[in-house]
Amino acid sequence: MIHSDSFTPRTAIRGLLGILGSVFLLGVPAMPVQAEGSAQIGLNQRLLDYNQSIAQGYASDANSASLFVDILSANEVINISLCGATNTNNISIQIFDPSGTSVFTTSLGDGNVDCADPMTAPLTNPVRYTATAVGSYRLVLQNTSSSTFAGSIFQRYDISVTPDAVTNPDPTIAAGRLWAYSWNVNAGSFDEVDSTDADFFVLVPGGRPNTNYTWLLDLNKFAGFGYNILANDLGVDAPNSGYSTPTAGNSVSYKFPVYTGVPAVADAQPTDPPSVTGLRFIDNEGVDSGISPGGTVGVQDDGVFEFMSDVSGTYAVFIDIDQNGVFGNAGDVLLLGNTVVGLNQVPWDGRDALDNVLPVGTYNARVSIRMGEYHFIANDVETSGGPNDDGMTIFLSDLAGNPTNTNVYWDDITVSRAPGSVTSGISILMFSA
């Protein structure tokens, strides 16, 4: 019910609950040799080194500028094969163990794999490090012959895990040991010849203990001159979470590991859906379900949605601001955030996604709790797909890499096409089970 109190606009909130379901994942046996790198991402997708990833703004810290390798058993061997922009570039390699301690440093006067290698046969001259502990090892790779975007690259790169120091890695095998928070690339151009058909696998917590969702990102003719790919559960940081946005004025958080193969450490998907109860909206005076942001300054200008959740995951509060009974239309308000087990509170100030105060009216709201939500984030990608090709597809993957179709949600209108926006931006696609 909408009412006016001394002509003070008040917006009533009526709540609807929404829950998303679950699917079960199967298991996959381990492989003895786990080699991954440019053979999977594309021989034309040149990896930016550590320093240049930060310089280009594709990485924000040490973790997002590094690569990671999962070690499942002590004494497994990490194998590293690299070529810089040319065969004679100087290369620096540093490895940190799961505790964050630097455990190995070396340099190469020349690459240890040819820059034109087709990456189809076992690699015979890798740098080898025998891991002593189980967990994720962080790799800092630098081409020290250059400090430019064009030169601070690796033409060839393969990071592998073998059971011993005498087994040579096969670069064609992708068994889910190599990952990054951000894949930072200089493809050389945005022409189709420099595009990629890579598959990436995103590992997301399942919301319940010892569970995961694995998402398959299937790229086709995906082209960016310089670009990066990362994953999280909210998209860009608030207040534009969930929307495709201009790059300027927005930031992102690097959260989920993006693998080049089905993650070997992935757990099964949860079987029980989330539960949400006790939804209500209460104003900041604790009075009722109405607010008046256009009225007296500081008086009942905002409030919170309150609800109980039995899982950690992602909430989505949809507010039907066009009052057509359809939640999540382009232009509707979308509030995204992370849930905790127990009481959750989501603030709202009666404004739309462009920060305009809504007119007096009744606005229905729906709350969804999502487990395993994944937002695909790509910065500065020019084209994807073509007349006869899908640009990209996201599937839910089982632990053997078998894909299942899934719903895709994408709003590139509400914010990114707003008056005064620019075309260069951050694209967000949202996927949830």
Backbone torsions as a table, in degrees:
resi	resn	phi	psi	omega
1	MET	NA	133.9	177.2
2	ILE	-106.1	135.7	176.6
3	HIS	-140.5	168.5	177.9
4	SER	-120.8	131.3	-179.2
5	ASP	-111.9	103.0	-174.3
6	SER	52.8	43.6	178.6
7	PHE	63.2	20.0	175.2
8	THR	-88.3	119.2	-179.4
9	PRO	-60.1	133.2	177.9
10	ARG	-132.6	131.5	-176.7
11	THR	-107.8	115.4	178.8
12	ALA	-85.2	145.0	-179.2
13	ILE	-116.3	121.9	176.8
14	ARG	-113.8	129.2	-169.0
15	GLY	-100.4	142.4	171.8
16	LEU	-127.5	141.6	-178.0
17	LEU	-99.7	139.7	175.9
18	GLY	-134.1	136.9	-178.9
19	ILE	-130.4	138.4	177.9
20	LEU	-104.9	145.3	-171.7
21	GLY	-89.4	-167.7	-173.2
22	SER	-137.3	161.7	177.0
23	VAL	-136.5	154.3	-176.2
24	PHE	-94.7	143.2	177.6
25	LEU	-109.6	149.6	179.6
26	LEU	-96.9	173.7	-178.6
27	GLY	-99.7	166.5	179.2
28	VAL	-141.8	137.5	179.3
29	PRO	-71.6	153.5	178.0
30	ALA	-73.8	154.2	177.4
31	MET	-107.0	147.9	-175.0
32	PRO	-72.9	-28.4	-178.9
33	VAL	-124.2	124.6	-174.1
34	GLN	-120.7	87.2	-177.5
35	ALA	-108.1	135.5	-175.0
36	GLU	-153.2	146.9	177.3
37	GLY	162.6	-130.9	-173.7
38	SER	-65.4	-23.1	176.4
39	ALA	-64.2	-30.5	-179.9
40	GLN	-89.4	-40.3	-175.4
41	ILE	-80.9	-30.6	179.9
42	GLY	130.0	131.2	-179.4
43	LEU	-64.7	-17.6	178.5
44	ASN	-95.2	1.3	-179.6
45	GLN	-100.7	92.9	-173.0
46	ARG	-81.1	127.6	-175.8
47	LEU	-78.2	128.1	172.6
48	LEU	-71.9	143.2	178.5
49	ASP	-78.5	177.5	-173.3
50	TYR	-56.3	-53.7	-175.5
51	ASN	-66.2	-40.6	-177.0
52	GLN	-71.9	-29.2	175.7
53	SER	-60.2	-39.4	178.1
54	ILE	-74.6	-41.7	-178.5
55	ALA	-61.7	-34.6	-179.6
56	GLN	-81.0	-7.5	-177.8
57	GLY	80.9	9.3	177.9
58	TYR	-80.3	-21.6	177.5
59	ALA	-126.2	145.3	-177.0
60	SER	-109.5	-12.1	-177.3
61	ASP	-159.9	-175.3	-177.0
62	ALA	-61.3	-39.1	-177.3
63	ASN	-66.9	-44.0	-176.4
64	SER	-77.4	-8.8	175.8
65	ALA	-99.1	-2.9	-174.3
66	SER	-107.6	167.7	166.9
67	LEU	-106.5	157.6	-179.7
68	PHE	-129.9	149.1	177.8
69	VAL	-129.6	129.5	177.5
70	ASP	-88.0	126.1	175.1
71	ILE	-108.1	125.0	-176.0
72	LEU	-98.7	-20.3	179.9
73	SER	-141.6	141.0	175.4
74	ALA	-59.5	145.4	179.5
75	ASN	79.5	3.5	166.2
76	GLU	-66.2	154.3	-173.2
77	VAL	-112.2	128.2	172.8
78	ILE	-86.8	125.8	179.7
79	ASN	-113.9	130.7	-176.5
80	ILE	-126.3	121.4	176.8
81	SER	-122.7	126.2	-173.3
82	LEU	-141.3	145.6	165.2
83	CYS	-132.9	134.6	-179.7
84	GLY	-77.5	-148.6	176.5
85	ALA	-66.4	-29.7	173.6
86	THR	-135.8	169.9	-178.6
87	ASN	-65.8	-21.2	-174.1
88	THR	-101.5	8.1	178.1
89	ASN	-67.6	145.5	174.4
90	ASN	-81.4	138.3	-174.6
91	ILE	-129.6	138.0	176.7
92	SER	-115.8	136.9	-179.2
93	ILE	-129.1	128.9	174.4
94	GLN	-133.5	136.7	-178.4
95	ILE	-120.8	133.7	175.9
96	PHE	-113.9	136.8	-179.6
97	ASP	-78.7	176.4	-176.3
98	PRO	-59.1	-21.3	178.3
99	SER	-84.5	-5.9	-178.9
100	GLY	93.4	6.2	180.0
101	THR	-85.6	133.5	175.5
102	SER	-69.6	122.6	-174.4
103	VAL	-120.2	-8.0	-177.3
104	PHE	-159.5	132.9	175.6
105	THR	-141.7	134.9	175.8
106	THR	-153.8	167.3	176.1
107	SER	-136.4	153.4	178.8
108	LEU	-120.6	129.5	175.4
109	GLY	-72.9	-25.1	175.2
110	ASP	-138.3	159.7	174.2
111	GLY	-62.5	155.1	178.0
112	ASN	-104.0	15.0	168.1
113	VAL	-146.3	142.3	-176.5
114	ASP	-67.0	142.7	-179.1
115	CYS	-65.8	-15.6	177.4
116	ALA	-107.7	11.2	-178.3
117	ASP	-61.0	133.0	179.4
118	PRO	-73.8	-7.4	177.7
119	MET	56.8	45.3	179.8
120	THR	-117.8	-8.7	-177.4
121	ALA	-124.4	159.3	179.4
122	PRO	-53.6	141.7	-180.0
123	LEU	-91.4	126.8	-167.5
124	THR	-105.2	-3.9	-175.1
125	ASN	-133.7	44.2	-178.8
126	PRO	-75.2	157.4	163.2
127	VAL	-73.3	130.5	-174.5
128	ARG	-118.7	137.1	174.5
129	TYR	-134.7	126.8	179.3
130	THR	-88.7	117.0	-177.2
131	ALA	-76.7	141.7	-178.2
132	THR	-105.4	-10.9	-176.2
133	ALA	-137.8	155.3	176.0
134	VAL	-81.4	141.2	177.6
135	GLY	140.5	-168.4	-177.2
136	SER	-96.8	124.9	177.3
137	TYR	-98.7	135.1	-179.6
138	ARG	-98.1	133.2	-178.2
139	LEU	-113.6	127.7	173.2
140	VAL	-107.6	112.0	-176.3
141	LEU	-113.6	126.0	-177.5
142	GLN	-134.0	135.7	170.1
143	ASN	-93.6	99.1	-172.0
144	THR	-82.5	2.1	176.9
145	SER	-83.4	-8.4	-175.5
146	SER	-147.5	155.5	172.9
147	SER	-129.7	23.8	-178.9
148	THR	-110.6	160.8	178.1
149	PHE	-61.5	-39.0	-178.2
150	ALA	-72.8	-31.4	-172.8
151	GLY	-102.8	-20.6	-175.8
152	SER	-85.4	61.1	-172.3
153	ILE	-135.2	168.9	169.4
154	PHE	-121.1	116.6	177.1
155	GLN	-68.5	-36.2	177.6
156	ARG	-131.7	141.0	179.2
157	TYR	-154.5	133.2	176.4
158	ASP	-144.7	124.7	177.8
159	ILE	-117.3	119.7	-171.8
160	SER	-130.7	161.5	173.6
161	VAL	-124.2	127.0	176.3
162	THR	-123.5	158.9	-178.1
163	PRO	-72.9	-15.6	-178.7
164	ASP	-156.3	178.1	-175.2
165	ALA	-87.7	1.8	179.3
166	VAL	-107.5	-11.8	178.2
167	THR	-82.8	125.5	178.3
168	ASN	-85.8	135.1	-177.8
169	PRO	-73.7	144.0	174.7
170	ASP	-99.1	112.5	-174.3
171	PRO	-69.3	-9.8	-179.2
172	THR	-82.5	-11.1	-176.4
173	ILE	-93.5	129.0	175.5
174	ALA	-120.9	104.6	-174.8
175	ALA	-118.7	23.7	167.4
176	GLY	78.0	37.8	173.6
177	ARG	-106.9	-25.4	-175.1
178	LEU	-98.6	133.1	179.2
179	TRP	-152.7	167.6	177.3
180	ALA	-147.1	152.5	169.5
181	TYR	-74.5	-26.7	177.3
182	SER	-148.4	124.6	172.9
183	TRP	-89.9	114.9	-170.9
184	ASN	-110.6	116.8	-163.9
185	VAL	-129.1	142.3	164.1
186	ASN	-117.3	102.8	-176.9
187	ALA	-83.4	-7.2	178.8
188	GLY	93.2	-31.5	176.0
189	SER	-168.0	174.2	174.2
190	PHE	-106.2	19.1	175.3
191	ASP	-73.1	159.1	-178.0
192	GLU	-58.5	-34.3	-178.5
193	VAL	-63.3	-22.9	178.9
194	ASP	-105.7	20.0	176.6
195	SER	-86.1	172.8	-178.5
196	THR	-129.8	148.0	173.3
197	ASP	-112.2	29.1	-173.5
198	ALA	-63.9	153.4	168.7
199	ASP	-110.7	130.7	173.2
200	PHE	-119.8	154.3	179.3
201	PHE	-124.6	123.5	-175.4
202	VAL	-104.6	125.4	-177.6
203	LEU	-99.9	118.9	-174.4
204	VAL	-123.2	135.9	175.4
205	PRO	-56.5	143.2	-175.3
206	GLY	-83.9	-7.6	179.2
207	GLY	96.1	-24.9	174.7
208	ARG	-118.1	158.0	-175.5
209	PRO	-55.9	138.8	173.7
210	ASN	59.1	40.0	176.4
211	THR	-133.2	156.2	177.1
212	ASN	-144.7	159.5	161.0
213	TYR	-113.2	139.1	176.1
214	THR	-118.6	122.1	-178.3
215	TRP	-108.1	132.9	177.6
216	LEU	-97.8	115.9	175.7
217	LEU	-95.7	107.1	-175.2
218	ASP	-102.3	102.9	-178.9
219	LEU	-91.1	145.1	177.3
220	ASN	-140.7	118.9	-178.1
221	LYS	48.9	47.3	-177.4
222	PHE	-90.0	115.7	-168.3
223	ALA	-127.9	124.3	168.2
224	GLY	-142.9	140.8	177.3
225	PHE	-62.9	-70.2	168.5
226	GLY	-115.1	131.5	-176.4
227	TYR	-158.8	168.3	171.0
228	ASN	-141.6	155.1	-179.3
229	ILE	-126.6	130.3	177.3
230	LEU	-144.6	178.4	-174.2
231	ALA	-146.9	139.6	169.9
232	ASN	-152.8	-167.7	-175.4
233	ASP	-111.0	6.3	-178.4
234	LEU	-130.5	-11.3	-173.3
235	GLY	82.2	-140.3	176.1
236	VAL	-69.1	161.4	178.9
237	ASP	-67.2	158.2	178.6
238	ALA	-55.0	145.6	14.3
239	PRO	-95.7	3.5	-175.0
240	ASN	-102.0	23.3	179.0
241	SER	-56.4	134.0	177.6
242	GLY	91.9	-9.3	-178.8
243	TYR	-109.1	151.7	165.1
244	SER	-77.4	134.0	-168.4
245	THR	-136.8	159.4	165.7
246	PRO	-60.8	149.6	178.3
247	THR	-65.4	-45.0	-176.7
248	ALA	-60.4	130.8	176.2
249	GLY	84.6	1.0	179.7
250	ASN	-124.8	155.8	178.8
251	SER	-137.6	164.5	179.4
252	VAL	-132.3	158.3	175.8
253	SER	-110.1	133.8	179.0
254	TYR	-88.6	116.0	-169.3
255	LYS	-129.2	-47.8	-171.8
256	PHE	-103.5	142.2	175.2
257	PRO	-66.4	134.7	176.5
258	VAL	-112.3	113.1	-173.6
259	TYR	-98.3	159.1	173.4
260	THR	-93.9	-2.2	174.7
261	GLY	-148.8	172.4	177.9
262	VAL	-57.9	122.4	-174.1
263	PRO	-58.6	125.3	-180.0
264	ALA	-68.1	-21.0	-177.9
265	VAL	-93.3	1.7	-175.2
266	ALA	-66.5	141.2	173.7
267	ASP	-98.3	170.7	178.2
268	ALA	-67.1	155.6	178.0
269	GLN	-74.1	146.6	178.7
270	PRO	-65.4	150.9	-179.7
271	THR	-100.4	-19.7	-177.7
272	ASP	-99.9	129.2	177.8
273	PRO	-71.0	163.8	178.1
274	PRO	-73.2	163.2	176.4
275	SER	-126.6	134.0	176.4
276	VAL	-129.4	132.2	-177.5
277	THR	-138.8	166.3	170.6
278	GLY	68.6	32.3	-178.5
279	LEU	-70.0	133.1	172.0
280	ARG	-156.9	163.0	171.1
281	PHE	-117.0	132.8	-178.4
282	ILE	-133.8	133.7	-176.8
283	ASP	-75.1	173.2	-173.0
284	ASN	-72.9	-5.6	172.6
285	GLU	-96.7	-0.3	-178.6
286	GLY	68.2	28.3	-171.1
287	VAL	-96.6	-57.6	-173.2
288	ASP	-157.9	-163.8	-175.3
289	SER	-99.4	24.7	178.3
290	GLY	-123.8	148.1	174.5
291	ILE	-131.4	162.0	-176.5
292	SER	-137.2	67.9	-177.0
293	PRO	-65.4	-18.4	178.5
294	GLY	-94.3	5.6	-176.3
295	GLY	-100.5	-136.0	-178.4
296	THR	-62.4	127.5	-177.4
297	VAL	-60.3	128.4	176.4
298	GLY	83.8	0.5	-178.8
299	VAL	-112.8	113.5	177.5
300	GLN	49.3	43.8	-179.0
301	ASP	-82.1	-17.4	-178.6
302	ASP	-153.7	178.1	180.0
303	GLY	-164.6	-167.1	-178.8
304	VAL	-136.2	143.8	163.2
305	PHE	-81.4	131.8	177.0
306	GLU	-118.9	140.7	176.0
307	PHE	-162.2	163.0	177.5
308	MET	-106.8	137.3	177.3
309	SER	-125.3	146.2	177.5
310	ASP	-101.7	7.4	179.5
311	VAL	-137.9	158.8	165.2
312	SER	-88.9	133.2	-176.4
313	GLY	-176.0	-139.0	-178.9
314	THR	-127.0	134.6	171.5
315	TYR	-100.2	151.2	172.3
316	ALA	-134.0	117.3	175.4
317	VAL	-103.2	112.2	176.7
318	PHE	-98.1	129.1	177.7
319	ILE	-117.1	120.7	-172.7
320	ASP	-81.3	79.9	-171.9
321	ILE	-76.3	-19.7	175.2
322	ASP	-89.1	-1.0	171.3
323	GLN	56.5	38.0	179.5
324	ASN	-102.9	4.6	178.4
325	GLY	81.1	2.0	178.8
326	VAL	-110.1	123.1	-176.4
327	PHE	-95.0	131.5	177.0
328	GLY	94.8	9.8	172.5
329	ASN	-62.4	153.4	173.1
330	ALA	-55.2	127.7	-178.2
331	GLY	104.5	-23.3	175.6
332	ASP	-68.1	156.1	177.0
333	VAL	-76.6	134.2	175.5
334	LEU	-126.6	120.1	177.0
335	LEU	-111.2	119.6	-177.9
336	LEU	-117.0	147.9	175.4
337	GLY	-173.7	179.7	-178.3
338	ASN	-97.4	135.7	177.7
339	THR	-87.5	155.9	167.3
340	VAL	-118.2	159.2	174.8
341	VAL	-70.4	122.6	-176.8
342	GLY	112.5	-144.9	-174.8
343	LEU	-76.1	132.8	175.1
344	ASN	-124.1	141.4	178.6
345	GLN	-129.6	128.0	-177.0
346	VAL	-121.6	113.6	-177.6
347	PRO	-75.3	148.6	172.9
348	TRP	-148.8	140.9	-174.1
349	ASP	-112.6	17.5	176.6
350	GLY	75.7	20.3	-178.7
351	ARG	-113.9	156.4	176.8
352	ASP	-85.0	-174.8	-175.4
353	ALA	-67.3	-17.1	178.2
354	LEU	-100.9	13.2	174.3
355	ASP	72.9	25.2	174.6
356	ASN	-93.4	136.5	175.9
357	VAL	-68.1	130.9	-179.2
358	LEU	-72.7	149.2	175.3
359	PRO	-69.2	164.7	178.6
360	VAL	-57.8	133.9	-179.4
361	GLY	173.1	175.2	174.7
362	THR	-101.9	125.4	-176.2
363	TYR	-124.2	114.7	177.1
364	ASN	-73.8	150.5	179.3
365	ALA	-132.6	149.0	176.6
366	ARG	-129.2	136.2	177.7
367	VAL	-114.0	127.8	174.0
368	SER	-116.8	140.4	171.9
369	ILE	-107.7	126.9	-174.2
370	ARG	-120.7	135.1	174.3
371	MET	-104.6	133.5	175.4
372	GLY	74.8	25.0	-178.0
373	GLU	-67.2	140.1	-178.0
374	TYR	-131.9	129.0	173.9
375	HIS	-111.1	118.9	174.4
376	PHE	-77.8	127.4	-178.3
377	ILE	-127.3	122.7	175.7
378	ALA	-130.0	131.1	-177.7
379	ASN	-109.7	123.9	172.7
380	ASP	67.4	46.0	173.4
381	VAL	-98.0	132.4	-175.3
382	GLU	-84.3	-52.0	-175.0
383	THR	-139.7	162.5	176.5
384	SER	-154.0	128.5	-179.9
385	GLY	80.6	-163.8	-178.7
386	GLY	-170.9	-169.2	-177.0
387	PRO	-58.1	-31.6	-175.6
388	ASN	-118.9	12.9	-175.8
389	ASP	-134.4	135.9	168.3
390	ASP	-67.0	137.6	-178.2
391	GLY	-69.5	-41.8	179.4
392	MET	-163.4	152.3	177.5
393	THR	-140.1	143.9	175.1
394	ILE	-117.5	129.7	178.6
395	PHE	-120.5	156.1	164.5
396	LEU	-82.7	127.3	-175.2
397	SER	-108.0	142.7	168.3
398	ASP	-86.6	179.3	-172.9
399	LEU	-75.2	-4.5	173.1
400	ALA	-99.9	2.5	-180.0
401	GLY	87.3	7.6	179.2
402	ASN	-77.5	125.5	-175.1
403	PRO	-87.6	150.3	172.8
404	THR	-128.3	135.7	178.5
405	ASN	-60.1	148.4	-179.1
406	THR	-144.2	160.4	177.4
407	ASN	-72.7	144.0	179.1
408	VAL	-124.2	134.7	179.0
409	TYR	-122.6	132.1	-176.7
410	TRP	-149.8	124.1	175.5
411	ASP	-122.4	103.9	177.6
412	ASP	-110.9	22.0	-177.3
413	ILE	-111.2	-47.7	-167.7
414	THR	-55.3	-45.2	-177.0
415	VAL	-108.1	-48.4	-170.0
416	SER	-69.9	-21.3	177.0
417	ARG	-106.4	20.3	178.2
418	ALA	-70.6	156.1	178.1
419	PRO	-53.4	131.4	178.3
420	GLY	86.8	-1.8	179.7
421	SER	-75.6	163.8	-179.8
422	VAL	-114.6	165.9	-175.5
423	THR	-81.7	-28.7	179.2
424	SER	-76.6	120.7	-174.1
425	GLY	-157.8	-170.4	179.6
426	ILE	-110.4	121.3	-179.7
427	SER	-92.7	138.4	-177.7
428	ILE	-125.3	123.0	167.9
429	LEU	-116.6	140.4	-174.6
430	MET	-116.0	132.9	179.8
431	PHE	-133.1	133.0	178.2
432	SER	-148.0	150.4	-179.2
433	ALA	-82.2	NA	NA
